[in-house]
């Protein structure tokens, strides 16, 4: 590539990736509805634009491949060949374009596409004599610049700087409270607003529509179903929901596992579906929506549902659940390595996938659960924090120490009489609005001397559908915090998900609500009685 063209490389890559992605989407639609000329025209438009851009940038292998694709599309348009005869090779072209752009992005040479061009030319009866002159004044290249692509490293650097400003702002807030100087107060308050605005805009710049991940899945579901001789239609809802880029990166693998699970275990073969009175083609629906501080992502299929009897046999044999386990406990056991598959395939069978999903989502401070109905289908529900860097937290006191609880997990704060905390079989609970809520005493959990309070402050936290009361010594305040990773020693304690630094310079541990949910069956009433 000429030296004077290299400065346009990043812009080319950004736009080229969008064109290839649009090609793939329209190709998936064309495969389902071959008679729809609008899908064919859409592919033609994207290929032609990409060809012009590639030729301008002197990426000749990409340009030649795009020209060969145009020849095939033109043959389809003139009804010389049928779409279903060339869909697979067109998907191969899309894959090759993706890989070639990756090579260019890594400062390597574009892929040699001559063999693939030859395959395309064999699909049509006549070859073009010569390539059309390339329009080097493509409108898309001359359009007004309204957005630019920013490297991820720069966004991460901006976020780190915003985090440091937030920590220093908290220090200034403490100095302001100690000195009570009107001029200092005014300056610090103004600075606080500016830091908040900066932080908000930096976080907004890191937001990415979850469709960025969703767009990869129709092709994956199509190929997977085809390899298993199944028919599956993938529906995507809520693609415009935005999440922090770091969250998007972390959940992608989990979604892949859940989609593979839906195709492999959920959707039945066409003949089995028809025998059960269902359409031959199954439906998998991926839905994203937002709620207080969290994104909810659901992966649902209309397949056969979970075989609870088979799960019970495997789980009980592995001692993952007791023979008397409830239906809810049986369903959740699939996250702990229970697999009822009779054979291991390239897709699944060992029972690792869902365990990976559970560990990943909980490491983000989220939760995952499953709902299923025999012969009607299965739904996996993931609850994921909107961001992993800066969150709002409630500070509480336990003994002489301060802890932080992510505010998005806090349902409500209550203060109850000591006598209202009732002893159950192997844990304590309080009753709120006719609902039994298990209680974990943090002073017992963290081996801190009990204050023996007659009026007990309790933080009600929630993960998914599950609730837990955390008994503390005092409620303090709420504020935004910067999440920092734990050091190796503290990381081994599963009750903490991270740490933060407050204005005084003190390091405060952040409670891991998902793992604290497991404590309700660990700390018995007898242990608490022994402490008192």
VEXDREN-2710 file (C-alpha; in Angstrom, 1 decimal):
% VEXDREN-2710
k/r/px/py/pz
1/UNK/0.0/0.0/0.0
2/UNK/1.3/3.5/-0.9
3/UNK/2.5/5.6/2.0
4/UNK/0.0/8.3/1.4
5/UNK/-2.9/5.7/1.7
6/UNK/-1.8/4.3/5.1
7/UNK/-3.3/7.1/7.0
8/UNK/-6.8/6.0/5.8
9/UNK/-6.3/2.4/6.9
10/UNK/-8.2/2.6/10.2
11/UNK/-11.1/4.3/8.6
12/UNK/-11.2/1.7/5.8
13/UNK/-11.1/-1.2/8.4
14/UNK/-13.9/0.4/10.4
15/UNK/-16.2/0.8/7.4
16/UNK/-15.2/-2.5/5.8
17/UNK/-16.2/-4.5/8.9
18/UNK/-19.6/-2.8/8.9
19/UNK/-20.1/-3.7/5.2
20/UNK/-19.1/-7.3/5.7
21/UNK/-21.4/-7.6/8.8
22/UNK/-24.3/-6.2/6.7
23/UNK/-23.5/-8.6/3.9
24/UNK/-23.8/-11.6/6.3
25/UNK/-27.1/-10.4/7.8
26/UNK/-28.7/-10.0/4.3
27/UNK/-27.3/-13.3/3.2
28/UNK/-28.9/-15.0/6.2
29/UNK/-32.2/-13.4/5.2
30/UNK/-31.8/-14.4/1.5
31/UNK/-31.2/-18.0/2.5
32/UNK/-34.6/-18.0/4.3
33/UNK/-36.4/-16.1/1.5
34/UNK/-34.6/-16.6/-1.8
35/UNK/-37.3/-14.8/-3.8
36/UNK/-36.9/-11.5/-1.9
37/UNK/-35.0/-9.3/-4.4
38/UNK/-34.4/-6.6/-1.6
39/UNK/-32.0/-9.0/0.2
40/UNK/-30.1/-9.7/-3.0
41/UNK/-29.9/-6.0/-3.8
42/UNK/-28.7/-5.2/-0.2
43/UNK/-25.8/-7.7/-0.6
44/UNK/-25.0/-6.3/-4.0
45/UNK/-24.8/-2.8/-2.5
46/UNK/-22.5/-3.7/0.3
47/UNK/-20.2/-5.8/-1.9
48/UNK/-19.9/-3.1/-4.6
49/UNK/-19.1/-0.4/-2.0
50/UNK/-16.5/-2.6/-0.3
51/UNK/-15.0/-3.4/-3.7
52/UNK/-14.6/0.3/-4.5
53/UNK/-13.0/1.0/-1.1
54/UNK/-10.6/-1.9/-1.3
55/UNK/-9.5/-1.0/-4.8
56/UNK/-8.9/2.6/-3.7
57/UNK/-6.8/1.4/-0.8
58/UNK/-5.0/-1.1/-3.2
59/UNK/-6.2/-4.2/-1.4
60/UNK/-6.5/-6.0/-4.7
61/UNK/-7.3/-9.5/-3.4
62/UNK/-10.3/-8.2/-1.6
63/UNK/-11.4/-6.1/-4.6
64/UNK/-11.1/-9.2/-6.9
65/UNK/-13.1/-11.3/-4.5
66/UNK/-15.8/-8.7/-4.3
67/UNK/-16.0/-8.5/-8.1
68/UNK/-16.4/-12.3/-8.3
69/UNK/-19.2/-12.1/-5.7
70/UNK/-20.9/-9.4/-7.8
71/UNK/-20.7/-11.7/-10.9
72/UNK/-22.5/-14.5/-8.9
73/UNK/-25.1/-12.1/-7.5
74/UNK/-25.7/-10.8/-11.1
75/UNK/-26.2/-14.4/-12.3
76/UNK/-28.7/-15.0/-9.5
77/UNK/-30.5/-11.7/-10.4
78/UNK/-30.8/-12.9/-14.1
79/UNK/-32.0/-16.3/-12.8
80/UNK/-29.0/-18.1/-14.4
81/UNK/-28.4/-19.8/-11.1
82/UNK/-30.5/-20.4/-8.0
83/UNK/-29.6/-18.8/-4.6
84/UNK/-29.6/-22.1/-2.7
85/UNK/-26.8/-23.4/-5.0
86/UNK/-24.4/-20.7/-3.9
87/UNK/-25.3/-19.7/-0.4
88/UNK/-22.7/-21.8/1.3
89/UNK/-19.9/-20.5/-0.9
90/UNK/-21.1/-16.9/-0.3
91/UNK/-20.8/-17.5/3.4
92/UNK/-17.3/-18.8/2.8
93/UNK/-16.6/-15.5/1.0
94/UNK/-17.9/-13.6/4.1
95/UNK/-15.6/-15.6/6.3
96/UNK/-12.6/-15.0/4.1
97/UNK/-13.3/-11.3/4.0
98/UNK/-13.5/-11.2/7.8
99/UNK/-10.2/-13.1/8.1
100/UNK/-8.5/-10.9/5.5
101/UNK/-9.6/-7.7/7.4
102/UNK/-8.1/-9.2/10.6
103/UNK/-4.8/-9.8/8.8
104/UNK/-4.8/-6.2/7.6
105/UNK/-5.6/-5.0/11.0
106/UNK/-2.6/-6.9/12.4
107/UNK/-0.3/-5.2/9.8
108/UNK/-0.1/-8.4/7.8
109/UNK/-0.8/-9.0/4.1
110/UNK/-4.4/-9.5/2.9
111/UNK/-5.3/-13.1/2.2
112/UNK/-4.9/-14.6/-1.2
113/UNK/-8.4/-15.0/-2.6
114/UNK/-7.6/-16.4/-6.1
115/UNK/-8.8/-20.0/-5.3
116/UNK/-12.1/-18.7/-3.9
117/UNK/-12.5/-16.4/-6.9
118/UNK/-12.0/-19.5/-9.2
119/UNK/-14.7/-21.4/-7.2
120/UNK/-17.1/-18.5/-7.7
121/UNK/-16.4/-18.3/-11.4
122/UNK/-17.4/-22.0/-11.8
123/UNK/-20.9/-21.2/-10.6
124/UNK/-21.7/-19.1/-13.6
125/UNK/-21.7/-20.0/-17.3
126/UNK/-20.1/-16.9/-18.6
127/UNK/-17.2/-14.9/-17.2
128/UNK/-16.8/-11.2/-17.4
129/UNK/-14.2/-10.2/-19.9
130/UNK/-12.6/-7.5/-17.8
131/UNK/-13.2/-5.9/-14.5
132/UNK/-15.2/-2.7/-14.4
133/UNK/-13.4/0.5/-13.9
134/UNK/-13.4/1.3/-10.2
135/UNK/-15.0/4.5/-9.1
136/UNK/-12.3/6.1/-6.9
137/UNK/-14.6/8.9/-5.7
138/UNK/-16.9/6.7/-3.7
139/UNK/-19.5/8.8/-1.8
140/UNK/-18.9/6.9/1.5
141/UNK/-15.2/8.0/1.5
142/UNK/-16.0/11.6/0.9
143/UNK/-18.9/11.8/3.4
144/UNK/-18.7/14.3/6.3
145/UNK/-16.9/12.8/9.3
146/UNK/-19.5/12.6/12.1
147/UNK/-17.8/9.8/14.1
148/UNK/-14.4/8.4/14.5
149/UNK/-13.0/5.0/15.7
150/UNK/-11.1/5.3/19.0
151/UNK/-8.7/2.6/20.0
152/UNK/-9.8/0.6/23.1
153/UNK/-6.6/1.4/24.9
154/UNK/-7.4/5.1/24.8
155/UNK/-10.9/4.6/26.3
156/UNK/-9.3/2.4/29.0
157/UNK/-6.8/5.2/29.8
158/UNK/-9.6/7.8/30.0
159/UNK/-11.5/5.5/32.3
160/UNK/-8.4/5.0/34.6
161/UNK/-7.9/8.8/34.7
162/UNK/-11.6/9.3/35.6
163/UNK/-11.3/6.7/38.4
164/UNK/-8.3/8.5/39.8
165/UNK/-10.1/11.8/39.7
166/UNK/-13.1/10.2/41.6
167/UNK/-10.8/8.9/44.3
168/UNK/-9.1/12.3/44.7
169/UNK/-12.5/14.0/44.8
170/UNK/-13.5/11.8/47.7
171/UNK/-10.3/12.9/49.5
172/UNK/-11.2/16.6/48.9
173/UNK/-14.8/16.0/50.2
174/UNK/-13.3/14.7/53.5
175/UNK/-11.0/17.7/53.7
176/UNK/-13.9/20.0/53.0
177/UNK/-16.0/18.5/55.8
178/UNK/-13.1/18.7/58.2
179/UNK/-12.2/22.4/57.5
180/UNK/-15.7/23.8/57.0
181/UNK/-14.3/26.7/54.8
182/UNK/-17.0/28.3/52.6
183/UNK/-14.6/29.1/49.7
184/UNK/-13.1/25.6/49.8
185/UNK/-16.5/24.1/49.9
186/UNK/-17.7/26.0/46.8
187/UNK/-14.5/25.1/44.8
188/UNK/-14.7/21.4/45.8
189/UNK/-18.5/21.2/45.0
190/UNK/-17.9/22.7/41.6
191/UNK/-15.0/20.3/41.0
192/UNK/-17.2/17.5/42.1
193/UNK/-19.8/18.3/39.5
194/UNK/-17.2/18.6/36.8
195/UNK/-15.7/15.2/37.7
196/UNK/-19.1/13.6/37.7
197/UNK/-19.8/15.0/34.2
198/UNK/-16.5/13.8/33.0
199/UNK/-17.0/10.4/34.5
200/UNK/-20.5/10.1/33.0
201/UNK/-19.3/11.0/29.5
202/UNK/-16.3/8.7/29.6
203/UNK/-18.6/5.9/30.7
204/UNK/-21.0/6.8/27.9
205/UNK/-18.2/6.6/25.3
206/UNK/-17.4/3.1/26.5
207/UNK/-21.0/1.9/26.0
208/UNK/-21.5/-0.5/23.1
209/UNK/-24.9/-1.9/21.9
210/UNK/-25.3/-5.5/22.8
211/UNK/-26.2/-6.0/19.2
212/UNK/-22.4/-5.8/18.6
213/UNK/-22.3/-9.4/20.2
214/UNK/-25.8/-10.5/18.9
215/UNK/-24.8/-9.9/15.3
216/UNK/-22.4/-12.8/15.4
217/UNK/-25.0/-15.3/16.4
218/UNK/-27.4/-15.8/13.5
219/UNK/-24.6/-17.3/11.4
220/UNK/-23.4/-19.4/14.2
221/UNK/-26.9/-20.8/15.0
222/UNK/-27.5/-21.4/11.3
223/UNK/-24.2/-23.4/10.8
224/UNK/-24.7/-25.4/14.1
225/UNK/-28.3/-26.4/13.3
226/UNK/-27.3/-27.4/9.8
227/UNK/-24.5/-29.6/11.1
228/UNK/-26.9/-31.4/13.3
229/UNK/-29.6/-31.7/10.6
230/UNK/-31.9/-29.5/12.7
231/UNK/-33.9/-26.4/11.7
232/UNK/-33.6/-23.4/14.0
233/UNK/-34.7/-19.8/13.6
234/UNK/-32.8/-17.2/15.8
235/UNK/-34.7/-14.2/16.9
236/UNK/-32.8/-11.2/18.5
237/UNK/-34.6/-8.6/20.7
238/UNK/-33.2/-5.6/22.5
239/UNK/-30.1/-5.3/20.3
240/UNK/-29.9/-1.6/21.0
241/UNK/-29.4/-2.1/24.8
242/UNK/-26.0/-0.6/25.7
243/UNK/-23.5/-2.0/28.1
244/UNK/-19.9/-1.2/29.0
245/UNK/-17.4/-2.6/26.5
246/UNK/-15.7/-4.6/29.2
247/UNK/-19.0/-6.3/30.1
248/UNK/-19.7/-7.0/26.4
249/UNK/-16.3/-8.7/26.2
250/UNK/-16.9/-10.8/29.3
251/UNK/-20.4/-12.1/28.4
252/UNK/-19.8/-13.1/24.8
253/UNK/-18.4/-16.6/25.7
254/UNK/-21.3/-17.2/28.0
255/UNK/-23.8/-16.4/25.3
256/UNK/-22.0/-18.8/22.9
257/UNK/-22.3/-21.6/25.4
258/UNK/-26.0/-20.9/25.9
259/UNK/-26.8/-20.8/22.2
260/UNK/-24.9/-24.1/21.6
261/UNK/-26.8/-25.6/24.5
262/UNK/-30.1/-24.4/23.0
263/UNK/-29.3/-26.0/19.6
264/UNK/-27.7/-29.1/20.9
265/UNK/-30.0/-30.0/23.8
266/UNK/-33.1/-27.8/23.4
267/UNK/-34.2/-27.9/19.8
268/UNK/-35.4/-31.4/18.6
269/UNK/-34.9/-32.9/15.1
270/UNK/-37.6/-31.8/12.6
271/UNK/-39.3/-35.2/12.6
272/UNK/-39.4/-35.3/16.4
273/UNK/-40.9/-31.8/16.5
274/UNK/-43.6/-32.7/14.0
275/UNK/-44.4/-35.8/15.9
276/UNK/-44.9/-33.7/19.0
277/UNK/-47.2/-31.3/17.1
278/UNK/-44.7/-28.6/16.7
279/UNK/-43.4/-26.8/13.6
280/UNK/-40.4/-28.5/12.1
281/UNK/-38.3/-25.4/12.6
282/UNK/-37.5/-24.5/16.2
283/UNK/-37.1/-21.0/17.6
284/UNK/-34.4/-19.6/19.8
285/UNK/-34.9/-16.2/21.1
286/UNK/-32.2/-14.0/22.6
287/UNK/-33.6/-11.0/24.5
288/UNK/-31.8/-8.1/26.2
289/UNK/-33.4/-5.5/28.5
290/UNK/-32.3/-3.1/31.3
291/UNK/-33.5/-2.9/34.9
292/UNK/-32.1/-1.1/37.9
293/UNK/-28.3/-1.2/37.5
294/UNK/-28.4/-4.5/35.6
295/UNK/-28.9/-5.8/32.1
296/UNK/-31.1/-8.9/31.8
297/UNK/-30.2/-11.3/28.9
298/UNK/-32.4/-14.3/28.2
299/UNK/-31.8/-17.2/25.9
300/UNK/-35.0/-19.2/25.3
301/UNK/-35.8/-22.1/23.1
302/UNK/-39.1/-23.8/22.3
303/UNK/-37.6/-27.3/22.5
304/UNK/-38.1/-30.3/24.6
305/UNK/-37.3/-28.8/28.0
306/UNK/-35.1/-30.2/30.7
307/UNK/-35.3/-33.9/31.5
308/UNK/-35.5/-33.6/35.3
309/UNK/-35.6/-37.3/35.9
310/UNK/-32.4/-37.9/34.0
311/UNK/-30.8/-34.9/35.7
312/UNK/-31.9/-36.2/39.1
313/UNK/-30.3/-39.6/38.4
314/UNK/-27.0/-38.1/37.3
315/UNK/-26.9/-35.4/39.9
316/UNK/-27.7/-37.8/42.8
317/UNK/-25.1/-40.3/41.6
318/UNK/-22.5/-37.5/41.5
319/UNK/-23.7/-36.4/45.0
320/UNK/-24.3/-32.9/43.6
321/UNK/-27.9/-32.9/45.0
322/UNK/-29.6/-35.1/47.5
323/UNK/-32.2/-37.7/46.4
324/UNK/-34.9/-35.4/48.0
325/UNK/-33.9/-32.4/46.0
326/UNK/-36.6/-30.0/44.9
327/UNK/-37.4/-29.3/41.3
328/UNK/-35.7/-25.9/41.6
329/UNK/-32.5/-27.5/43.0
330/UNK/-32.5/-30.1/40.2
331/UNK/-32.7/-27.4/37.5
332/UNK/-29.9/-25.4/39.1
333/UNK/-27.7/-28.5/39.3
334/UNK/-27.0/-28.3/35.6
335/UNK/-24.7/-25.4/36.4
336/UNK/-22.4/-27.7/38.5
337/UNK/-21.3/-30.0/35.7
338/UNK/-24.3/-32.3/35.5
339/UNK/-24.7/-33.6/31.9
340/UNK/-27.3/-36.2/30.7
341/UNK/-25.7/-36.5/27.2
342/UNK/-25.0/-40.0/26.2
343/UNK/-22.1/-39.0/24.0
344/UNK/-19.5/-36.2/23.8
345/UNK/-19.7/-34.1/20.6
346/UNK/-17.6/-31.2/19.3
347/UNK/-20.4/-29.0/20.6
348/UNK/-21.1/-30.3/24.1
349/UNK/-21.6/-33.3/26.3
350/UNK/-19.2/-33.0/29.1
351/UNK/-21.3/-30.6/31.2
352/UNK/-18.6/-27.9/31.4
353/UNK/-20.3/-25.2/29.4
354/UNK/-23.0/-24.2/31.8
355/UNK/-20.5/-24.3/34.7
356/UNK/-18.3/-21.9/32.8
357/UNK/-21.4/-19.6/32.3
358/UNK/-22.2/-19.6/36.0
359/UNK/-18.6/-18.9/37.1
360/UNK/-18.2/-16.1/34.5
361/UNK/-21.4/-14.3/35.3
362/UNK/-21.0/-14.5/39.0
363/UNK/-17.4/-13.3/38.7
364/UNK/-18.9/-10.1/37.1
365/UNK/-21.2/-9.7/40.1
366/UNK/-24.2/-11.1/38.3
367/UNK/-26.4/-14.2/38.5
368/UNK/-27.8/-16.8/36.2
369/UNK/-30.7/-19.2/36.6
370/UNK/-32.8/-21.5/34.4
371/UNK/-36.5/-22.1/33.9
372/UNK/-37.9/-25.0/32.0
373/UNK/-41.2/-26.7/31.1
374/UNK/-41.3/-30.2/29.7
375/UNK/-42.0/-30.3/25.9
376/UNK/-42.3/-26.5/25.8
377/UNK/-38.8/-25.3/26.2
378/UNK/-36.0/-23.8/28.4
379/UNK/-35.0/-20.3/29.3
380/UNK/-31.7/-19.2/30.7
381/UNK/-31.8/-15.8/32.5
382/UNK/-28.5/-13.8/33.1
383/UNK/-28.5/-10.7/35.3
384/UNK/-25.4/-8.7/34.5
385/UNK/-24.0/-5.3/35.9
386/UNK/-24.1/-2.5/33.3
387/UNK/-20.5/-1.5/34.1
388/UNK/-17.5/-3.1/35.9
389/UNK/-15.5/0.0/36.7
390/UNK/-17.5/2.6/38.7
391/UNK/-20.6/1.7/40.7
392/UNK/-22.8/3.1/43.5
393/UNK/-22.4/1.3/46.8
394/UNK/-23.9/1.3/50.3
395/UNK/-21.3/1.4/53.1
396/UNK/-22.1/-0.5/56.2
397/UNK/-20.2/-1.1/59.5
398/UNK/-19.4/-4.4/61.0
399/UNK/-17.4/-4.2/64.2
400/UNK/-14.7/-1.6/63.6
401/UNK/-14.6/-2.2/59.8
402/UNK/-16.4/-0.7/56.9
403/UNK/-17.6/-2.7/53.9
404/UNK/-19.3/-1.8/50.6
405/UNK/-22.3/-3.5/49.1
406/UNK/-23.2/-2.8/45.4
407/UNK/-26.3/-0.6/45.5
408/UNK/-27.8/-2.4/42.4
409/UNK/-28.1/-5.6/44.6
410/UNK/-29.7/-3.8/47.5
411/UNK/-33.5/-4.3/47.7
412/UNK/-34.2/-2.4/51.0
413/UNK/-32.9/-1.5/54.4
414/UNK/-34.7/-2.5/57.6
415/UNK/-34.2/-2.5/61.3
416/UNK/-35.8/-5.3/63.2
417/UNK/-36.1/-6.3/66.8
418/UNK/-33.7/-9.0/68.0
419/UNK/-36.7/-11.3/68.9
420/UNK/-38.0/-11.0/65.3
421/UNK/-35.1/-12.9/63.9
422/UNK/-36.4/-16.5/64.0
423/UNK/-34.4/-19.7/64.1
424/UNK/-35.1/-22.1/61.2
425/UNK/-33.8/-25.6/60.7
426/UNK/-30.2/-24.6/60.0
427/UNK/-30.3/-20.8/59.4
428/UNK/-32.0/-17.7/60.7
429/UNK/-34.7/-15.7/59.0
430/UNK/-37.0/-12.7/59.3
431/UNK/-40.5/-12.3/57.9
432/UNK/-41.2/-9.2/55.7
433/UNK/-44.5/-8.9/53.9
434/UNK/-45.3/-12.5/54.6
435/UNK/-42.0/-13.6/53.0
436/UNK/-39.3/-15.6/54.9
437/UNK/-35.9/-14.0/54.2
438/UNK/-32.8/-15.9/55.4
439/UNK/-30.4/-13.8/57.4
440/UNK/-26.6/-14.0/57.5
441/UNK/-24.8/-12.2/60.4
442/UNK/-21.7/-10.6/59.0
443/UNK/-20.1/-10.4/62.5
444/UNK/-20.3/-14.2/62.7
445/UNK/-19.1/-14.6/59.1
446/UNK/-16.1/-12.3/59.6
447/UNK/-15.3/-13.5/63.1
448/UNK/-16.0/-10.0/64.6
449/UNK/-17.1/-9.5/68.3
450/UNK/-20.9/-9.1/68.4
451/UNK/-22.4/-5.9/69.7
452/UNK/-25.5/-7.7/70.9
453/UNK/-27.8/-5.1/69.4
454/UNK/-31.4/-5.2/70.4
455/UNK/-32.4/-3.3/67.2
456/UNK/-30.7/-5.1/64.3
457/UNK/-29.9/-3.3/61.0
458/UNK/-30.4/-5.6/58.1
459/UNK/-29.6/-5.0/54.4
460/UNK/-31.9/-7.0/52.1
461/UNK/-30.0/-8.0/49.0
462/UNK/-31.2/-9.7/45.9
463/UNK/-29.7/-11.8/43.1
464/UNK/-32.1/-12.9/40.5
465/UNK/-35.2/-14.2/42.4
466/UNK/-33.2/-15.0/45.6
467/UNK/-33.1/-12.7/48.6
468/UNK/-30.9/-12.6/51.6
469/UNK/-30.7/-10.4/54.7
470/UNK/-27.2/-9.2/55.8
471/UNK/-27.2/-8.3/59.5
472/UNK/-24.7/-5.4/60.1
473/UNK/-23.9/-3.1/63.0
474/UNK/-24.8/0.1/61.2
475/UNK/-25.8/1.7/57.9
476/UNK/-23.4/4.4/56.8
477/UNK/-23.8/6.2/53.5
478/UNK/-24.0/5.7/49.7
479/UNK/-21.6/7.0/47.2
480/UNK/-19.9/6.1/43.9
481/UNK/-16.8/3.9/44.2
482/UNK/-14.1/2.8/41.9
483/UNK/-13.7/-1.0/41.8
484/UNK/-10.2/-2.3/42.2
485/UNK/-9.0/-5.9/42.0
486/UNK/-8.2/-7.8/45.1
487/UNK/-4.7/-8.8/46.1
488/UNK/-3.9/-12.5/46.1
489/UNK/-4.5/-13.1/49.8
490/UNK/-7.9/-11.5/49.9
491/UNK/-8.9/-13.1/46.5
492/UNK/-9.0/-16.5/48.2
493/UNK/-11.9/-15.3/50.4
494/UNK/-15.0/-15.8/48.2
495/UNK/-17.1/-13.3/50.2
496/UNK/-15.4/-10.3/48.5
497/UNK/-15.6/-9.3/44.8
498/UNK/-13.2/-6.3/44.9
499/UNK/-12.0/-3.4/46.9
500/UNK/-12.2/0.4/46.8
501/UNK/-10.4/3.4/48.3
502/UNK/-12.4/6.0/50.2
503/UNK/-11.6/9.7/50.9
504/UNK/-9.6/8.9/54.0
505/UNK/-7.3/6.6/52.0
506/UNK/-8.7/3.5/53.7
507/UNK/-9.2/0.4/51.6
508/UNK/-12.7/-1.0/51.8
509/UNK/-13.7/-4.5/50.7
510/UNK/-16.7/-4.9/48.4
511/UNK/-19.0/-7.8/49.4
512/UNK/-19.8/-10.5/46.8
513/UNK/-23.5/-10.8/47.0
514/UNK/-23.8/-13.9/44.8
515/UNK/-21.4/-15.9/47.1
516/UNK/-23.0/-14.5/50.2
517/UNK/-26.3/-16.1/49.1
518/UNK/-24.6/-19.5/49.7
519/UNK/-24.0/-18.7/53.4
520/UNK/-27.7/-19.0/54.5
521/UNK/-27.3/-22.8/54.9
522/UNK/-23.8/-22.6/56.4
523/UNK/-24.2/-20.6/59.6
524/UNK/-26.7/-22.4/61.9
525/UNK/-28.7/-20.9/64.7
526/UNK/-26.6/-22.9/67.2
527/UNK/-23.4/-21.2/66.1
528/UNK/-25.0/-17.8/66.6
529/UNK/-26.3/-18.8/70.0
530/UNK/-22.8/-19.9/71.0
531/UNK/-21.5/-16.4/70.2
532/UNK/-24.2/-14.8/72.4
END
